[in-house]
Structures are given as C-alpha cells and as structure tokens.
C-alpha cells in the first residue's frame, strides 16, 4: 500500500495535540473520572481485545 500525501495546512492553529489539562481547570470532577479510569479500574479485558498493531497506514 502506498503512502498517502497529506497537504501542509499553514493556517492550522495547533502545533501539538491539546491536552485535557489545558482545557479543564484544576479541581474539576473530570480529573477525578480520568484518574479513576486510568488508575483504579481493571481494563485488562478491554485492552486484551486490542492485540494487533493499528494506526495510520504506511
């Protein structure tokens, strides 16, 4: 499969993808939910379903 050319858009605003921390103020309940999901929940059954390498085609 050949690579796909992506045009350079000079009017794009973001140099890097934004982070949720940049948009959600400290102390907001969204941070509690994020921490619970990433640190407390056992996601091994869900993550185990993703075994192959995925992403943008080369």
C-alpha positions in Angstrom: 0.0 0.0 0.0 1.4 3.4 -0.9 1.6 6.3 1.5 -1.0 9.0 1.3 0.1 12.6 0.9 -1.2 15.0 3.5 -1.1 18.6 2.4 0.6 21.1 4.7 -2.1 23.5 6.1 -0.4 26.7 7.0 -3.4 28.1 8.8 -3.6 25.2 11.4 -3.7 26.5 14.9 -2.2 23.6 16.9 1.4 22.6 16.7 0.8 19.7 19.0 -2.4 18.0 20.0 -4.1 19.7 23.0 -4.2 18.0 26.4 -7.3 17.8 28.6 -5.2 19.6 31.3 -5.1 22.6 29.1 -8.8 23.0 28.9 -10.2 21.6 32.2 -9.5 23.7 35.3 -7.8 22.1 38.3 -10.3 20.6 40.8 -12.9 19.9 38.1 -14.7 16.5 38.5 -13.4 15.4 35.1 -10.0 14.9 36.6 -11.4 12.5 39.2 -13.1 10.5 36.5 -9.9 10.4 34.4 -7.8 9.3 37.4 -10.4 6.6 38.4 -10.4 5.1 34.9 -6.7 5.2 34.4 -5.6 4.1 37.9 -8.4 2.2 39.6 -10.4 0.2 37.0 -9.2 -3.1 35.7 -9.2 -2.6 32.0 -7.3 -5.8 31.1 -10.3 -7.5 29.5 -10.8 -4.4 27.2 -7.1 -3.9 26.5 -6.7 -7.6 25.7 -9.0 -7.3 22.8 -6.5 -5.0 21.0 -3.7 -7.3 20.1 -2.7 -6.2 16.6 -0.8 -3.1 15.6 -3.2 -0.4 14.4 -2.8 3.1 13.1 -2.4 5.2 10.0 -1.4 3.0 7.0 2.1 3.5 5.8 
